[in-house]
Amino acid sequence: MADVRFLVTRELDLPARAVFDELVDWRGHAAWVPLTRVIIEQGDGGPATVFVATSGIGPFALPDRMRVDALDAEAMTVRVTKIGPVLTGTVDLSVTPLPQNRCRLDWAEEIRVPYLPQLLARPVAAAARLGFGAALSRLATRMRSTPTRHDRTALL
């Protein structure tokens, strides 16, 4: 079993609150994480919500079952625990406001991958950084081209 750790940080030309709201729209991840679908098993998106993000195609799809353990909307932080049966570990997400309506998004994961030798942990972490970096770029592009929840609310 390998312990894989990685951090992806992006500075985005987007409002922090809008980015945070998109991050905690668990079903919405399917729109910007390639080849992923999300099913909410229980909960309303906040603490104690359990969801499964399945990434991949057919027999090569990996179900990633997770539980929201902490969500602080004011601080814009989230702790999610991967509860198996394949991947276990934690995901910490935080959005920090920056000047000029910008923000910094930090996505950190510490996961255990069964059947993967520890010597492959670093290459897997590097691949995960690239993959999540690309997904976050897709999120930013999508948010710039599609009205966010906040934009839609302001129009009402």
N, C-alpha and C positions, 0 to 999 in steps of 0.2 A: 504494500500500500504506500502511495506517495502522498506527501504533504505538499500541496501546491499553494503558493502565496503570490498575489500580484496586486498592483495598484495602477489604476488608470486615472489620470487627472486631465481635465479639459477646462480651459477658459472659454466661455461661450458669450457671444454678443446677444444674450437673451436675458430677460428678467429672471432673477433667482426663483421667485414664487412660481412662475409659470413652469420652469424646468422641474422644480420639486413636484409640482402637481402631476406633471407628465410621468415622472419616475414612479410615483406611487399609484399610478393607474396600471395595475398589474396586467390586466387584459390587453392594455394598449401596447405593451412591450412587443406584441406580435407584429405591430406595424413598423417597428424599426430594428428589431433583432432578426436577422435573416433566418429563414427556415424554422421559425418558432411559432408555436401556438400555445396559448395559456388558458387553463381551465381553473376557475375558482372552485375549490371544494367546499369551503365554509368561510363565513365572515363577510365583512363589508369593505375590506381593503385595509382596515386598521389593524391594531394589535390582535393577535390570535387568528388572523386570516390565514388559511392554508390554501396554497395554489400549486399547480403543476405546470411548469414551463417545459414543453417537449420540443427539442431542437433536433433537426435532421430530417431524413427522408426514409420512409418505410422501415426496414429492419435495422437501418443505421441511425434511427432516432433515439435520443437519450432523454428519458423523463427525469426532470429535476424537481423533486417535491420540496416545497419550502413553506415556512411559517414566519409570519411577521411577528417578531418578539417585541419590538419597540418602534414607535413612530412618534416623533416630536415635530409636529407641523410648525411650531414657532421657531425652533432651532433648525428646522429643515434637515433632520437626520433620521435615518432608518437603520434598524438592525434586523436582518432576516437570517433565519437558521435553515440550512439545508438539512432535511430530515430523512433522506434516503428514499428508497433503499440503495441507490447507487452512490450518489454523492452526499457527503456530510460536511458540515463546517458552517462558516458564517460569511455573510455579505454585509458590509457597512457602506451606506450611501450617505453623502452629505453634500449640501449645496450651500455655498457661501456667497452672499451678495458682494459685488465689487462696484466701484464707481462707474458712472455713466450707463446704468441699467444693464450691467454685465454680471456674470457670476462664474464661480469656479465649482466644478462638479468633481467629486472624488468618489471612485468606485473601488472598494478594496475587498478582496476575497481571500479567505483562508479555508481551503477545502482539502478533504481527503478523498483520494481516488483509488478505489480497490483495483487490484490486479495490475497496477502500474508500478514499475520499479522506481524507487526513489531517484535513481540516476536520471530518470526522464522528467523529473519535476520541473527543473529549470527550463527545458525546451517547451514543455506544456504551458508553463507560466508565461513564457515569451509569446507563444501562439495565442494564449488567452488575452494578453495585453493588446495584441494586434486586433483580434476579433472584437473585443469590447470597445477598443478605440474606434474601430470602423462603425460599430453599432451606435456609439455616441455621436459620431459625425452624422450618421443617418438621422438620429433623433433631432439634432440641431437643424439640419436641412429641412426636415419635415415640419418642425415648429416654425421655421421662417416662412414656409410656403403655405401652411394651413393654420387657420385661426385656432388658438389654444382655448382651453376652457375659460380662462380669464377673459380673452377677447370676446368669446361668445356670450359670457355673462354680462360684460359691459354693454353689449348690444341690446340686451333685454330691457 
